[in-house]
Amino acid sequence: MSYTSPLVNPQPFITKIKGLSDEGITIDKGVDRGKRDAAEFASKYSANFQFVSELQTSTEQFSTRWVSTLQQTRDAASSISAWYQRFIEVFLSLIDMIGSEGDVKEVIAELKRIPQRNTS
């Protein structure tokens, strides 16, 4: 199995990310529908069965956790996207400006500092 950098051919990477986004949207709709259905079911039957109220509470708690987790993944995706854009626009442009052996050394030094920037 060979490896192709996303920088050379980003289309498979974009397709996978879009698939994850579509899956997240589908799951989000399902969680929302489940929360609404549990609330409707509880409004009809909670007087007869105690566990129905517990089911609704559990569903609401899950929904709250899901929404929080989904927001965290969106924030992470935005951060990665911004970093990726910066890498392409700024750091890869350095390669185009290489004209001498000294330029090569400067670009290498700059690229080595990338991980340090992302941890601070």
N, C-alpha and C positions, 0 to 999 in steps of 0.2 A: 504494500500500500504506500503510495507516495503522498507527499504533503505539498500543497500549493498555498502559498501565503495569501491571506485575504487582500493584501496590498496589490498583488499581481492580478487576482481575479476575485473581486469582492462579491460577485453575484450569488454564489452558494451561501456565503455568510449572510447576506441580506435576506435571502430566501428563508434561512433557518430562523433568523431574528423575527421576520414577519410571521412565520409559523408560530413562534412562541407568543407573539402579541395576539394573534388570532385565538390561540388556545386560552390565553388569559382573559380575553373578552368573553369567550364562550363560558368559561368557568364562572366569571363574575356575574353573567346573566343567570346562570343556574343557581348560584348562591342567593342572589336577589329574589329569584322566583321561589326558592325554598323558604326564605324568610317570610315572604308574603303568604305563601301557602300555610306555613305553620301558624302565623298570626290569625289567618282566616279560620283554620281548623280549631285553634284555641278559643276563638270567640264563639264558635258553635258548641263545643263539647267540653270546655274546661269545667263547667258546673257539674258535669257527670263524672269526669275522670281527672284526678289530681295530676297524673303523669302528663296530661296534655299541656298544662301550664309549664311543667318542667321542660317539656320538649320545646315549647316556644322560647323559654329563657335560654336553653342550651343553643338553639338555633340563632338567637340574637347575639349571644356571646361569640359563636363561631363567625357570624357575619362581621362583627366588629373586628375580630382578629384578621379575617380575610381582607377586609378593606385596608387595614393598617399594613399588612404584608404586601398587598398589591401596590400601595403607595410607595413602600420602600423599594420594591423592584422597579417601579417607574423612575424613582429618583436615581437608583443605581444605573439604569439604562441611559438616563439623560447624562449622567456624569461620564459614563463610558463613551457615549456618543460625542460629547464635547471634547474629551481627551483624544479620541480617534481623529476628529476633525482637526484639532490642533496639531496632532502628529503629522497628518498628511499635509496641511497647509504650511506649517512652520518648519518642522524638522526635515521632512523630505525635500523641501525647497533648498535646504542647505546642501544637499547632494548635488543639485543642479548648479550650485555656485562654486563647486570645487574646480580649482584651476591649477593648484600646485600641491606639492607634498605637504606643505604647511597647512593648507586648507583641509587636507584629508585628516591630519592630526587634530585640528580644531573640531571638525565634524564628529570624529570619533569621541573626543572628550565631551562634546555637547550631548551626544547620544547616550553616553554612559551616565550622564546626570539625570536622565529621564526618570529612572526609578526613584531617585532621591526626591524629585519634585512631587511625585505622586504619593509619597508617604507622609509628606508634611502638610 
